[in-house]
């Protein structure tokens, strides 16, 4: 029966891109309006949350969410999930009713149609360019108000199958200390297993997600950035490394 599974997976993956680009085209009039002014970002966020739910449930996934602490309205946070799959941003968007501004790679802006709106929603960064990193700080300062939060995947990439959790970059933790906002560690156990970058892997299922108790940055100076980074890494790593389904799926190394 394995030979029947491969055509199904290919058709299922094709359906994802059809679903994504069709819904983006349908939303285009609203996206044009809601990205016109910064003041409309809360409306844009509601639309993007609906879109994310369509993609997740339209692909046959469900969410099982454990909240150790809940976010408060009109308060800013720094969300730091492990990066496991293309589905990660959509899962995070669905989890947060509060608007989030993502810091992401500028390469994604090259995707037709999607990239046009990506440039207007995401703070793009070129990690090799110091001026680009400085620009992130300037834009973040403007955005982090009225309950808007930020999200950065601190690994900076999707690690290979055998890696539990890639080393963290320092950007998210510098920003969290700079703007005195708590770290919200998210653990995504099943996104890679069910929607891997390998198109011949995956399938319907449940995304288990854990939102940990927040890590405070109050009274932390910038010289404590490494401490904050390591503490967040340990929180996420310990969950992943003790989850049998996550570890056994691809024989990841501890």
Helices and strands as residue ranges (DSSP letters): H 2-34, G 38-40, H 41-58, E 61-67, E 77-81, H 88-95, E 100-105, G 106-110, H 114-121, E 123-125, H 130-143, E 149-151, H 171-178, E 182-188, H 191-194, E 205-211, G 222-224, H 225-241, H 244-250
